[in-house]
């Protein structure tokens, strides 16, 4: 996995945690293709409300450039965060892979949602079981 992948997920999860702790309406992170795919899956699971593009101009090395960011709107129910906890499983030094058979047994207990990076993209544990594939566990979401 690339170094950028290692930095994208932990930074996004940390920003989400801080945003929920501060009861922020939205947070802003740098936009990448991988982060947008990850945010699409988080929006499908109900971790975030939605997200949108946010562009601003910045100065890098005496040049004015257009910087691409994503504004993430957080999800609340009765002024409480819609999630209880986000647990980052994969770290830059360790990657945890799970096979299809283990995912099946996880689906029987079903506590929270596992988000995986698979050969077919970012999927939840339920979607991975339907596709009969395993993958690298990125995040565990507890509601």
Secondary structure, DSSP 8 states (H G I E B T S, - for coil): --HHHHHHHHHHHHHHHHHHHTT-SEEEEE--HHHHHHHHHHHHHTSEEEEEEEEEEEEETTEEEEEEEEEEEE-EETTEES-SEEEE---SS---EE-HHHHHHHHHH--SEEEEEETTEEEEHHHHHHHT--EEEEEEEE-
